[in-house]
Amino acid sequence: MVNHCEYGLDVIARVGESHHLKHMSLKEIHEELIEEGVAISRRHVPNLLRLYLAMVGARTLDSGAVQKRLEAKAA
């Protein structure tokens, strides 16, 4: 589970993949999650999409650049 998030990485990944790979709207994603028993408000789906994008962005960054930014924040 991500800090300050009530949903696991599986739900976050599902939201992101549904939006980007299946081209589903946020409303459609919300409806699908509700049908499958995931208790989530419609307003929370965009938050999970932002978390997904942040995780994907962090994963695709050059590790050297990430290391430099982390070191700068620690200083």
Distance bins in CASP14 RR format, pairs under 12 A and 6 or more apart:
PFRMAT RR
TARGET T0000
AUTHOR 0000-0000-0000
RMODE 2
METHOD distances of the structure
MODEL  1
1 7 1 0 0 1 0 0 0 0 0 0 0
1 8 1 0 1 0 0 0 0 0 0 0 0
1 9 1 0 0 1 0 0 0 0 0 0 0
1 10 0 0 0 0 0 1 0 0 0 0 0
1 11 0 0 0 0 1 0 0 0 0 0 0
1 12 0 0 0 0 1 0 0 0 0 0 0
1 51 0 0 0 0 0 1 0 0 0 0 0
2 8 1 0 0 1 0 0 0 0 0 0 0
2 9 1 0 0 1 0 0 0 0 0 0 0
2 10 0 0 0 0 0 1 0 0 0 0 0
2 11 0 0 0 0 1 0 0 0 0 0 0
2 12 1 0 0 1 0 0 0 0 0 0 0
2 13 0 0 0 0 0 1 0 0 0 0 0
2 47 0 0 0 0 0 1 0 0 0 0 0
2 48 0 0 0 0 1 0 0 0 0 0 0
2 50 0 0 0 0 0 1 0 0 0 0 0
2 51 1 0 0 1 0 0 0 0 0 0 0
2 52 0 0 0 0 0 1 0 0 0 0 0
2 54 0 0 0 0 1 0 0 0 0 0 0
2 55 0 0 0 0 1 0 0 0 0 0 0
3 9 0 0 0 0 0 1 0 0 0 0 0
3 51 0 0 0 0 0 1 0 0 0 0 0
4 47 0 0 0 0 0 1 0 0 0 0 0
4 51 0 0 0 0 0 1 0 0 0 0 0
5 11 0 0 0 0 1 0 0 0 0 0 0
5 12 1 0 0 1 0 0 0 0 0 0 0
5 15 0 0 0 0 0 1 0 0 0 0 0
5 40 0 0 0 0 0 1 0 0 0 0 0
5 44 0 0 0 0 1 0 0 0 0 0 0
5 47 0 0 0 0 1 0 0 0 0 0 0
5 48 1 0 0 1 0 0 0 0 0 0 0
5 50 0 0 0 0 0 1 0 0 0 0 0
5 51 1 0 0 1 0 0 0 0 0 0 0
5 52 0 0 0 0 0 1 0 0 0 0 0
5 54 0 0 0 0 0 1 0 0 0 0 0
5 55 0 0 0 0 0 1 0 0 0 0 0
6 12 0 0 0 0 0 1 0 0 0 0 0
6 38 0 0 0 0 0 1 0 0 0 0 0
6 39 0 0 0 0 1 0 0 0 0 0 0
6 40 0 0 0 0 1 0 0 0 0 0 0
6 41 0 0 0 0 0 1 0 0 0 0 0
6 44 0 0 0 0 1 0 0 0 0 0 0
6 47 0 0 0 0 0 1 0 0 0 0 0
6 48 0 0 0 0 1 0 0 0 0 0 0
6 51 0 0 0 0 0 1 0 0 0 0 0
7 13 0 0 0 0 0 1 0 0 0 0 0
7 14 0 0 0 0 1 0 0 0 0 0 0
7 15 0 0 0 0 1 0 0 0 0 0 0
7 16 0 0 0 0 0 1 0 0 0 0 0
7 33 0 0 0 0 1 0 0 0 0 0 0
7 38 1 0 0 1 0 0 0 0 0 0 0
7 39 0 0 0 0 1 0 0 0 0 0 0
7 40 1 0 0 1 0 0 0 0 0 0 0
7 41 0 0 0 0 0 1 0 0 0 0 0
7 44 0 0 0 0 1 0 0 0 0 0 0
7 45 0 0 0 0 0 1 0 0 0 0 0
7 47 0 0 0 0 1 0 0 0 0 0 0
7 48 1 0 0 1 0 0 0 0 0 0 0
7 49 0 0 0 0 0 1 0 0 0 0 0
7 51 0 0 0 0 1 0 0 0 0 0 0
7 52 0 0 0 0 0 1 0 0 0 0 0
8 14 0 0 0 0 1 0 0 0 0 0 0
8 15 0 0 0 0 0 1 0 0 0 0 0
8 38 0 0 0 0 0 1 0 0 0 0 0
8 40 0 0 0 0 0 1 0 0 0 0 0
8 48 0 0 0 0 1 0 0 0 0 0 0
8 51 0 0 0 0 1 0 0 0 0 0 0
8 52 0 0 0 0 0 1 0 0 0 0 0
8 55 0 0 0 0 0 1 0 0 0 0 0
9 15 0 0 0 0 0 1 0 0 0 0 0
9 16 0 0 0 0 0 1 0 0 0 0 0
9 17 0 0 0 0 0 1 0 0 0 0 0
9 48 0 0 0 0 0 1 0 0 0 0 0
9 51 0 0 0 0 1 0 0 0 0 0 0
9 52 0 0 0 0 1 0 0 0 0 0 0
9 55 0 0 0 0 1 0 0 0 0 0 0
9 56 0 0 0 0 0 1 0 0 0 0 0
10 16 0 0 0 0 0 1 0 0 0 0 0
10 17 0 0 0 0 0 1 0 0 0 0 0
10 33 0 0 0 0 0 1 0 0 0 0 0
10 36 0 0 0 0 0 1 0 0 0 0 0
10 38 0 0 0 0 1 0 0 0 0 0 0
10 48 0 0 0 0 0 1 0 0 0 0 0
10 52 0 0 0 0 0 1 0 0 0 0 0
11 17 0 0 0 0 0 1 0 0 0 0 0
11 18 0 0 0 0 0 1 0 0 0 0 0
11 29 0 0 0 0 0 1 0 0 0 0 0
11 30 0 0 0 0 0 1 0 0 0 0 0
11 32 0 0 0 0 0 1 0 0 0 0 0
11 33 1 0 0 1 0 0 0 0 0 0 0
11 36 0 0 0 0 0 1 0 0 0 0 0
11 37 0 0 0 0 0 1 0 0 0 0 0
11 38 1 0 0 1 0 0 0 0 0 0 0
11 39 0 0 0 0 0 1 0 0 0 0 0
11 40 1 0 0 1 0 0 0 0 0 0 0
11 44 0 0 0 0 0 1 0 0 0 0 0
11 45 0 0 0 0 1 0 0 0 0 0 0
11 47 0 0 0 0 0 1 0 0 0 0 0
11 48 1 0 0 1 0 0 0 0 0 0 0
11 49 0 0 0 0 0 1 0 0 0 0 0
11 51 0 0 0 0 1 0 0 0 0 0 0
11 52 0 0 0 0 1 0 0 0 0 0 0
12 18 0 0 0 0 0 1 0 0 0 0 0
12 19 0 0 0 0 0 1 0 0 0 0 0
12 29 0 0 0 0 0 1 0 0 0 0 0
12 33 0 0 0 0 0 1 0 0 0 0 0
12 38 0 0 0 0 0 1 0 0 0 0 0
12 40 0 0 0 0 0 1 0 0 0 0 0
12 44 0 0 0 0 0 1 0 0 0 0 0
12 45 0 0 0 0 0 1 0 0 0 0 0
12 47 0 0 0 0 1 0 0 0 0 0 0
12 48 1 0 1 0 0 0 0 0 0 0 0
12 49 0 0 0 0 1 0 0 0 0 0 0
12 50 0 0 0 0 1 0 0 0 0 0 0
12 51 1 0 1 0 0 0 0 0 0 0 0
12 52 1 0 1 0 0 0 0 0 0 0 0
12 53 0 0 0 0 1 0 0 0 0 0 0
12 54 0 0 0 0 1 0 0 0 0 0 0
12 55 1 0 0 1 0 0 0 0 0 0 0
12 56 0 0 0 0 0 1 0 0 0 0 0
13 19 0 0 0 0 0 1 0 0 0 0 0
13 20 0 0 0 0 0 1 0 0 0 0 0
13 21 0 0 0 0 0 1 0 0 0 0 0
13 29 0 0 0 0 0 1 0 0 0 0 0
13 48 0 0 0 0 1 0 0 0 0 0 0
13 49 0 0 0 0 0 1 0 0 0 0 0
13 51 0 0 0 0 1 0 0 0 0 0 0
13 52 1 0 0 1 0 0 0 0 0 0 0
13 53 0 0 0 0 0 1 0 0 0 0 0
13 55 0 0 0 0 1 0 0 0 0 0 0
13 56 0 0 0 0 1 0 0 0 0 0 0
13 59 0 0 0 0 0 1 0 0 0 0 0
14 20 0 0 0 0 0 1 0 0 0 0 0
14 21 0 0 0 0 0 1 0 0 0 0 0
14 22 0 0 0 0 0 1 0 0 0 0 0
14 24 0 0 0 0 0 1 0 0 0 0 0
14 29 0 0 0 0 1 0 0 0 0 0 0
14 30 0 0 0 0 0 1 0 0 0 0 0
14 32 0 0 0 0 1 0 0 0 0 0 0
14 33 1 0 0 1 0 0 0 0 0 0 0
14 36 0 0 0 0 1 0 0 0 0 0 0
14 38 0 0 0 0 1 0 0 0 0 0 0
14 40 0 0 0 0 0 1 0 0 0 0 0
14 45 0 0 0 0 0 1 0 0 0 0 0
14 48 0 0 0 0 1 0 0 0 0 0 0
14 49 0 0 0 0 0 1 0 0 0 0 0
14 51 0 0 0 0 0 1 0 0 0 0 0
14 52 0 0 0 0 1 0 0 0 0 0 0
15 21 0 0 0 0 0 1 0 0 0 0 0
15 22 0 0 0 0 0 1 0 0 0 0 0
15 24 0 0 0 0 1 0 0 0 0 0 0
15 25 0 0 0 0 0 1 0 0 0 0 0
15 26 0 0 0 0 1 0 0 0 0 0 0
15 28 0 0 0 0 0 1 0 0 0 0 0
15 29 1 0 1 0 0 0 0 0 0 0 0
15 30 0 0 0 0 1 0 0 0 0 0 0
15 32 0 0 0 0 1 0 0 0 0 0 0
15 33 1 0 0 1 0 0 0 0 0 0 0
15 38 0 0 0 0 1 0 0 0 0 0 0
15 40 0 0 0 0 1 0 0 0 0 0 0
15 44 0 0 0 0 1 0 0 0 0 0 0
15 45 1 0 0 1 0 0 0 0 0 0 0
15 46 0 0 0 0 1 0 0 0 0 0 0
15 47 0 0 0 0 1 0 0 0 0 0 0
15 48 1 0 1 0 0 0 0 0 0 0 0
15 49 1 0 1 0 0 0 0 0 0 0 0
15 50 0 0 0 0 1 0 0 0 0 0 0
15 51 0 0 0 0 1 0 0 0 0 0 0
15 52 1 0 1 0 0 0 0 0 0 0 0
15 53 0 0 0 0 0 1 0 0 0 0 0
15 55 0 0 0 0 0 1 0 0 0 0 0
15 56 0 0 0 0 0 1 0 0 0 0 0
16 22 0 0 0 0 1 0 0 0 0 0 0
16 23 0 0 0 0 0 1 0 0 0 0 0
16 24 0 0 0 0 1 0 0 0 0 0 0
16 26 0 0 0 0 0 1 0 0 0 0 0
16 29 0 0 0 0 1 0 0 0 0 0 0
16 33 0 0 0 0 0 1 0 0 0 0 0
16 45 0 0 0 0 1 0 0 0 0 0 0
16 46 0 0 0 0 0 1 0 0 0 0 0
16 47 0 0 0 0 0 1 0 0 0 0 0
16 48 1 0 0 1 0 0 0 0 0 0 0
16 49 1 0 1 0 0 0 0 0 0 0 0
16 50 0 0 0 0 1 0 0 0 0 0 0
16 51 0 0 0 0 1 0 0 0 0 0 0
16 52 1 0 1 0 0 0 0 0 0 0 0
16 53 1 0 0 1 0 0 0 0 0 0 0
16 54 0 0 0 0 0 1 0 0 0 0 0
16 55 0 0 0 0 1 0 0 0 0 0 0
16 56 0 0 0 0 1 0 0 0 0 0 0
17 23 0 0 0 0 0 1 0 0 0 0 0
17 24 0 0 0 0 1 0 0 0 0 0 0
17 29 0 0 0 0 1 0 0 0 0 0 0
17 32 0 0 0 0 0 1 0 0 0 0 0
17 48 0 0 0 0 0 1 0 0 0 0 0
17 49 0 0 0 0 0 1 0 0 0 0 0
17 52 1 0 0 1 0 0 0 0 0 0 0
17 53 0 0 0 0 0 1 0 0 0 0 0
17 55 0 0 0 0 0 1 0 0 0 0 0
17 56 0 0 0 0 0 1 0 0 0 0 0
18 24 1 0 1 0 0 0 0 0 0 0 0
18 25 0 0 0 0 1 0 0 0 0 0 0
18 26 0 0 0 0 1 0 0 0 0 0 0
18 27 0 0 0 0 0 1 0 0 0 0 0
18 28 1 0 0 1 0 0 0 0 0 0 0
18 29 1 0 1 0 0 0 0 0 0 0 0
18 30 0 0 0 0 0 1 0 0 0 0 0
18 31 0 0 0 0 0 1 0 0 0 0 0
18 32 1 0 0 1 0 0 0 0 0 0 0
18 33 0 0 0 0 1 0 0 0 0 0 0
18 36 0 0 0 0 0 1 0 0 0 0 0
18 38 0 0 0 0 0 1 0 0 0 0 0
18 45 0 0 0 0 1 0 0 0 0 0 0
18 48 0 0 0 0 0 1 0 0 0 0 0
18 49 0 0 0 0 1 0 0 0 0 0 0
18 52 0 0 0 0 1 0 0 0 0 0 0
19 25 1 0 0 1 0 0 0 0 0 0 0
19 26 1 0 0 1 0 0 0 0 0 0 0
19 27 0 0 0 0 0 1 0 0 0 0 0
19 28 0 0 0 0 1 0 0 0 0 0 0
19 29 1 0 0 1 0 0 0 0 0 0 0
19 30 0 0 0 0 0 1 0 0 0 0 0
19 32 0 0 0 0 0 1 0 0 0 0 0
19 45 0 0 0 0 1 0 0 0 0 0 0
19 46 0 0 0 0 1 0 0 0 0 0 0
19 48 0 0 0 0 1 0 0 0 0 0 0
19 49 1 0 1 0 0 0 0 0 0 0 0
19 50 0 0 0 0 0 1 0 0 0 0 0
19 52 1 0 0 1 0 0 0 0 0 0 0
19 53 0 0 0 0 1 0 0 0 0 0 0
19 56 0 0 0 0 0 1 0 0 0 0 0
20 26 0 0 0 0 0 1 0 0 0 0 0
20 29 0 0 0 0 0 1 0 0 0 0 0
20 49 0 0 0 0 1 0 0 0 0 0 0
20 52 0 0 0 0 1 0 0 0 0 0 0
20 53 0 0 0 0 1 0 0 0 0 0 0
20 56 0 0 0 0 1 0 0 0 0 0 0
21 29 0 0 0 0 0 1 0 0 0 0 0
21 52 0 0 0 0 0 1 0 0 0 0 0
21 56 0 0 0 0 0 1 0 0 0 0 0
22 28 0 0 0 0 1 0 0 0 0 0 0
22 29 0 0 0 0 1 0 0 0 0 0 0
22 32 0 0 0 0 1 0 0 0 0 0 0
23 29 0 0 0 0 0 1 0 0 0 0 0
24 30 0 0 0 0 1 0 0 0 0 0 0
24 31 0 0 0 0 1 0 0 0 0 0 0
24 32 1 0 0 1 0 0 0 0 0 0 0
24 33 0 0 0 0 0 1 0 0 0 0 0
24 45 0 0 0 0 0 1 0 0 0 0 0
24 49 0 0 0 0 0 1 0 0 0 0 0
25 31 0 0 0 0 1 0 0 0 0 0 0
25 32 0 0 0 0 0 1 0 0 0 0 0
25 42 0 0 0 0 0 1 0 0 0 0 0
25 45 0 0 0 0 1 0 0 0 0 0 0
25 46 0 0 0 0 0 1 0 0 0 0 0
25 49 0 0 0 0 0 1 0 0 0 0 0
26 32 0 0 0 0 0 1 0 0 0 0 0
26 33 0 0 0 0 0 1 0 0 0 0 0
26 40 0 0 0 0 0 1 0 0 0 0 0
26 41 0 0 0 0 0 1 0 0 0 0 0
26 42 1 0 0 1 0 0 0 0 0 0 0
26 43 0 0 0 0 1 0 0 0 0 0 0
26 44 0 0 0 0 0 1 0 0 0 0 0
26 45 1 0 1 0 0 0 0 0 0 0 0
26 46 1 0 1 0 0 0 0 0 0 0 0
26 47 0 0 0 0 0 1 0 0 0 0 0
26 48 0 0 0 0 1 0 0 0 0 0 0
26 49 1 0 0 1 0 0 0 0 0 0 0
26 50 0 0 0 0 0 1 0 0 0 0 0
26 52 0 0 0 0 0 1 0 0 0 0 0
27 33 0 0 0 0 0 1 0 0 0 0 0
27 34 0 0 0 0 0 1 0 0 0 0 0
27 42 1 0 0 1 0 0 0 0 0 0 0
27 43 0 0 0 0 0 1 0 0 0 0 0
27 45 0 0 0 0 1 0 0 0 0 0 0
27 46 0 0 0 0 0 1 0 0 0 0 0
28 34 0 0 0 0 0 1 0 0 0 0 0
28 35 0 0 0 0 0 1 0 0 0 0 0
28 42 0 0 0 0 0 1 0 0 0 0 0
28 45 0 0 0 0 1 0 0 0 0 0 0
29 35 0 0 0 0 0 1 0 0 0 0 0
29 36 0 0 0 0 0 1 0 0 0 0 0
29 38 0 0 0 0 0 1 0 0 0 0 0
29 40 0 0 0 0 1 0 0 0 0 0 0
29 42 0 0 0 0 1 0 0 0 0 0 0
29 44 0 0 0 0 0 1 0 0 0 0 0
29 45 1 0 1 0 0 0 0 0 0 0 0
29 46 0 0 0 0 1 0 0 0 0 0 0
29 48 0 0 0 0 1 0 0 0 0 0 0
29 49 0 0 0 0 1 0 0 0 0 0 0
29 52 0 0 0 0 0 1 0 0 0 0 0
30 36 0 0 0 0 0 1 0 0 0 0 0
30 37 0 0 0 0 0 1 0 0 0 0 0
30 38 0 0 0 0 1 0 0 0 0 0 0
30 39 0 0 0 0 0 1 0 0 0 0 0
30 40 1 0 0 1 0 0 0 0 0 0 0
30 41 0 0 0 0 1 0 0 0 0 0 0
30 42 1 0 1 0 0 0 0 0 0 0 0
30 43 0 0 0 0 1 0 0 0 0 0 0
30 44 0 0 0 0 1 0 0 0 0 0 0
30 45 1 0 1 0 0 0 0 0 0 0 0
30 46 0 0 0 0 1 0 0 0 0 0 0
30 47 0 0 0 0 0 1 0 0 0 0 0
30 48 0 0 0 0 1 0 0 0 0 0 0
30 49 0 0 0 0 0 1 0 0 0 0 0
31 37 0 0 0 0 0 1 0 0 0 0 0
31 38 0 0 0 0 0 1 0 0 0 0 0
31 40 0 0 0 0 0 1 0 0 0 0 0
31 42 0 0 0 0 1 0 0 0 0 0 0
31 45 0 0 0 0 1 0 0 0 0 0 0
32 38 0 0 0 0 1 0 0 0 0 0 0
32 40 0 0 0 0 0 1 0 0 0 0 0
32 42 0 0 0 0 0 1 0 0 0 0 0
32 45 0 0 0 0 0 1 0 0 0 0 0
33 39 0 0 0 0 1 0 0 0 0 0 0
33 40 1 0 1 0 0 0 0 0 0 0 0
33 41 0 0 0 0 0 1 0 0 0 0 0
33 42 0 0 0 0 1 0 0 0 0 0 0
33 44 0 0 0 0 1 0 0 0 0 0 0
33 45 1 0 0 1 0 0 0 0 0 0 0
33 48 0 0 0 0 1 0 0 0 0 0 0
34 40 1 0 0 1 0 0 0 0 0 0 0
34 41 0 0 0 0 1 0 0 0 0 0 0
34 42 0 0 0 0 1 0 0 0 0 0 0
34 44 0 0 0 0 0 1 0 0 0 0 0
34 45 0 0 0 0 0 1 0 0 0 0 0
38 44 0 0 0 0 0 1 0 0 0 0 0
38 45 0 0 0 0 0 1 0 0 0 0 0
38 48 0 0 0 0 0 1 0 0 0 0 0
40 46 0 0 0 0 0 1 0 0 0 0 0
40 47 0 0 0 0 1 0 0 0 0 0 0
40 48 1 0 0 1 0 0 0 0 0 0 0
40 49 0 0 0 0 0 1 0 0 0 0 0
41 47 0 0 0 0 1 0 0 0 0 0 0
41 48 0 0 0 0 0 1 0 0 0 0 0
42 48 0 0 0 0 0 1 0 0 0 0 0
43 49 0 0 0 0 0 1 0 0 0 0 0
44 50 0 0 0 0 0 1 0 0 0 0 0
44 51 0 0 0 0 0 1 0 0 0 0 0
45 51 0 0 0 0 0 1 0 0 0 0 0
45 52 0 0 0 0 0 1 0 0 0 0 0
46 52 0 0 0 0 0 1 0 0 0 0 0
46 53 0 0 0 0 0 1 0 0 0 0 0
47 53 0 0 0 0 0 1 0 0 0 0 0
47 54 0 0 0 0 0 1 0 0 0 0 0
48 54 0 0 0 0 0 1 0 0 0 0 0
48 55 0 0 0 0 0 1 0 0 0 0 0
49 55 0 0 0 0 0 1 0 0 0 0 0
49 56 0 0 0 0 0 1 0 0 0 0 0
50 56 0 0 0 0 0 1 0 0 0 0 0
50 57 0 0 0 0 0 1 0 0 0 0 0
51 57 0 0 0 0 0 1 0 0 0 0 0
51 58 0 0 0 0 0 1 0 0 0 0 0
52 58 0 0 0 0 0 1 0 0 0 0 0
52 59 0 0 0 0 0 1 0 0 0 0 0
53 59 0 0 0 0 0 1 0 0 0 0 0
53 60 0 0 0 0 0 1 0 0 0 0 0
54 60 0 0 0 0 0 1 0 0 0 0 0
54 61 0 0 0 0 0 1 0 0 0 0 0
55 61 0 0 0 0 0 1 0 0 0 0 0
57 65 0 0 0 0 0 1 0 0 0 0 0
57 66 0 0 0 0 1 0 0 0 0 0 0
58 65 0 0 0 0 0 1 0 0 0 0 0
58 66 1 0 0 1 0 0 0 0 0 0 0
58 69 0 0 0 0 0 1 0 0 0 0 0
58 70 0 0 0 0 0 1 0 0 0 0 0
59 66 0 0 0 0 1 0 0 0 0 0 0
60 66 0 0 0 0 0 1 0 0 0 0 0
61 67 0 0 0 0 1 0 0 0 0 0 0
61 68 0 0 0 0 0 1 0 0 0 0 0
61 69 0 0 0 0 1 0 0 0 0 0 0
61 70 0 0 0 0 0 1 0 0 0 0 0
62 68 0 0 0 0 1 0 0 0 0 0 0
62 69 0 0 0 0 0 1 0 0 0 0 0
63 69 0 0 0 0 0 1 0 0 0 0 0
63 70 0 0 0 0 0 1 0 0 0 0 0
64 70 0 0 0 0 1 0 0 0 0 0 0
64 71 0 0 0 0 1 0 0 0 0 0 0
64 72 0 0 0 0 0 1 0 0 0 0 0
65 71 0 0 0 0 0 1 0 0 0 0 0
65 72 0 0 0 0 0 1 0 0 0 0 0
66 72 0 0 0 0 0 1 0 0 0 0 0
66 73 0 0 0 0 0 1 0 0 0 0 0
67 73 0 0 0 0 0 1 0 0 0 0 0
67 74 0 0 0 0 0 1 0 0 0 0 0
68 74 0 0 0 0 0 1 0 0 0 0 0
68 75 0 0 0 0 0 1 0 0 0 0 0
69 75 0 0 0 0 0 1 0 0 0 0 0
END
